[in-house]
Amino acid sequence: MSITVKNISKSFGHQKVLQNVSFELQKGEITGFLGPNGAGKSTMMKILTTYHRADEGEAKVNGFNVVTEKKSVQKSIGYLPEHNPLYLDMYVKEYLAFNAEVYKTDKNRIAKVVEQTGLTPEVHKKIGQLSKGYRQRVGLAAALLHDPQVLILDEPTTGLDPKQLLEIRKLIRQIGKEKTILLSTHIMKEVEAVCDRVLIISKGTLVADKKLSDLRDEEEQIIEVEFDYRVEEAFLNQLPHVALVRNTGGFRYEITFDTSTDMRPAVFDFAHDNKLKTLQLSRKNKNLEGLFGELTS
């Protein structure tokens, strides 16, 4: 296993931040670490990156103990913290060369990570001149310089605009094909877009560990649809497997089905047969949202 966590607990004063948290992560897996603000996500990541020491339990990264083998753990991990620490007056290439010196890494790696993270057009600029999206790329490039097997990303898309968000998500998916990635977020759509698996933490306790594919296979789904005019909910109840129809405003509806079969084609055909124009049609993963709400309320 790339990451093994066994019964980790951590307190700050009288506040218990983590309570007996255990999980294992494998190579080639992108895992979303999901939870409300203050749930303990960042503390867990700082324990794995050796910044904090747990009060109880054991954690290993690539087989190295985070307490007794700190240096080996640090060499195995690429870490992008929530507040990306960059020297804004340094040029991109200069900053990466500085990090290569710190890591005692071959400077030939700089060109590789610049290409890998899409920094080539910006490499001769000062970091302070870059957009938030490109600054995140610089942070990722620095985390990848020493070719770590494990990447730990704490809120990597916070503050990005929609275009930057899509670009960083795509980059994370590409990197995740050959590394283990633990990605902290409180945004469920982030997990759905990027991750293979989700860990949900609430009040310091791990309350769920599921593969996204298993969640999608569970027998309930919501189809969001918008027509060109309003129809009665009872009319949409004629669709097969309907459990609930709800108008969400204007000509938009949420239709809940009690089947795992993708019902988008059925909704589209129903609209066509009844001379309704479909302006928007999408499947919503209610299971993750419902699970999160239930377990963190």
N, C-alpha and C positions, 0 to 999 in steps of 0.2 A: 504494500500500500504506500502511496506517496505521502499521505497524511494520516496519522492515527492519533485520535484524541480519546482518552479514557478517564472518565469521572473528574473532569476539570472543574474546580470551584475557585472563585476569586471574590474577595471582598475589599472594599475601600472603607475603612473605618467600620461603622455599624451597618453599612449598606452592602448587601450580598448581590453582586453583579452577575455572577455565573454560578449555577448550582448543578453539579454532577453531569456535565455535558460530555457526551461520547458520540463519535462518528468516525468513519473511515472514508477516504477519498482515493480514487484510482487514477492512473495516468490516462490522458485523453478524455477526461471528463470535466465539463464546466458545471460547477455547482453554485447555485444562487443561495446566498445566505440572507434570508428574508426576515424582517421583524420591524416592529415600531421603533421610533427613535428612543434610545436609552434601554433597548432590550438586552444589550451585551455583545452586539456584533463586533464593534471595533475593539472591545477588550479582548475578545477571543482571538481576533487577528493579531493583536499586539503580543499576545502570549505566544502564538505560533511563530512570530517574527523575532522573538526574544526581547522585545521592548518591555514587556511585563512578565513577572514570574507568578505562576499560579500558586494558590495557597495549598491546594490538594490536587491529586491526580497526576497524569502523565501525558505528555504530547510528544510525538516524533514526526520529523519531516525527513523523507527519504531515508528512514531508519535511524536518524540522528536525534538524540534527546535534546529538547529545546533548553534544558537547564545545564546539563553536563557537557554538551557538545555544541555550544553556541556558535562558534566560528564555522563549523561544518554546516550547521543549519542555515546560517546567513549566506554561505556560498551556494546553497541549494535553492534559495528563494529569491524571486524578484518581487518587490513590494512597491505598490503605488498607494500611498495613504490618501485619506479623504482630502486633505489640504496639501496639494502637490507642492513640495518644497523645491522651488527653482530659484536660481540666481538670475534675476531679470536683466542685469547688465551684461551677462555673458552671451556670446554667440552660441547658436545651437551646437555647432561642431565643437566649439571650445568647451562647452559644458559636458558634452559626451566624452571628450578626451580627458577631462578632469575626472569623470566617473570611472573611466577605464583605468586611470592611474590608481584610484582608490581600490578598485576590484583586482588590480594586478592582472588585467585582461589584455590580450593582444589587441592593439589598436585597429587591426584589420576588421575587427568586429563592428567598428563604428559604421563603416559603409554598408554592412549587411543590415544592421538594425534601422539605419536611416531609410533604406529601401523598403524594408519589411513594414515599417510604420508609416510609410507615405510622407516622409519629411523632406524628400529631395528638393522640392521647390522652395523650401523655407530654410534650408540648412545654413545659409550664409547671413541670416537675419539675427538680430538680438532677440532673446526670448521675450523681452518686454514688448516687442513689436508684434508678437503673435496673437492670434485669436485664442479663446479658451480651448477650442477643440484641438488646435495645434500644440498648445501647451500640454494638454493631456497626452498627446502623441509623444512629446519630448519625455514626459514622465515614464511612459511605457517603454520608450527606447532605452532609457537609462536602466529600467528594471530588467530589460532583456539583454543588456550588454554582456553579462557573464554567462549567458546561455543557461539560465536556471531551469530545473525540471518542474518547479512549482511557481505559480504566479498568484499573489494575493492582492486583490484589487478592492479597495475600500471606497465605495460610492464613486466609481470612475466616470460616470456621466453627469454628475451634479452640475447644473448651471449651463449645460450645452444647449444650443439651439437645435431644432429638429434635424437639420442637415448634418450637423456635427454629431448628433446622437446616433444617426444611422451609420455614419462612417466609423465611429468608435466601436459600435456593436459588431459591425462586419469584421473589423480588425481583431476583436476579441475572439470571435468565432474561428477565424483563420488560425490564430495562435493556439487556440484550444485543441486543435487536431493532434498536436504533438506534445502538449504539456498538461499538467494538472492545474486547473484554475478554480480558486475560491473567490467568488465575487459578492461582495456585500452590497445590499441595496434595501430600500424600503419601498421600491416601486415594483409592483407585481408584473407589469407589462415588460419590464426589463428582464425578469426571469423567463417569461414566456418567449421573448424574442431571442435570447442568447443561450439559455442553460439547458442541460440534459437532466438536471436533478435539482431539487430544492430542499434546503434545510430551513425550518421555521423556528425562530427562537422568540420566546415571550417571557419577560420578567426574569431573564437569566436561565431559563429552562428550555431545553430543546423539546419542542412539542410535535414536530413532524419531520420525517425524512422520507421523501418520495421521489420517484422518477417522474418527469413531466409526461412521458408516454403513458404511464399508468394512470395519471390524473385524467388525461385526455380520453382514455378508454372507459372511464367510469360512466355509468349509464345516466347521464344528464347533460344537457347542453342548452345554450341560449343562442338563438339566431336573432341578430339585429337587422331590421329591414325598414327601408323608407320607400313609400309609394308616392305617386303623383297627386293623390287626394286621400282624404280620410275614409276609412272603412270601419264597419262595426267589428268589435272584438269577436262577437259570436260567429261572424263570417269566417274569420281565420281559424276558429275552432274546428272547422271542417277538415283541416289538415290532419294526417295520421300522426299518432303518438304525441299529440299536444297535451301538455300538462297545465300551461298557463299562458294567457295572452295579456300583454300590458301595453297601453299606449304611453309612450315616454315624452310626448309633446308633438304637436303638429301632426305630420303624417308618418311619424316614426313609431315602430313597435318592437317590443322584445317578446319573442315567442320561445317559451321553454318546452323542450321535448324530453320525454322519458326514454330515450334510446341513445345508444352510442353511435348509431349510423349518422353520417353527415347529412343533415336535412336541408342544406342550402339548395341542392338541385330541385328538391320537392317544392320548396317555397317559390323558387324561380318559375318552375313549370305551372304551379298553381296560379301565380300572378299572371302569367302569359295566357293561360286558358280562360281567365276571368277578365281579360283585357285591362289589367293593371300594369302601369309602368313601374319597374323597379329602379329606383334612383340610387339605392345603396343596399348592399347585402353582405353581411359578415357574420362569422361565428365567434362567439365570445366564450372564453374558458371560464365558466362559472365555478367550476370545481376548485380552482386555485383561489379565487376570490372568496368563495364560500368557506373553504377550509381555513384561509387566513383570518377571516372575520370571526369564525367560530372559535379558533384556538387562541386568538390574541385579544378577544373582548374582555 
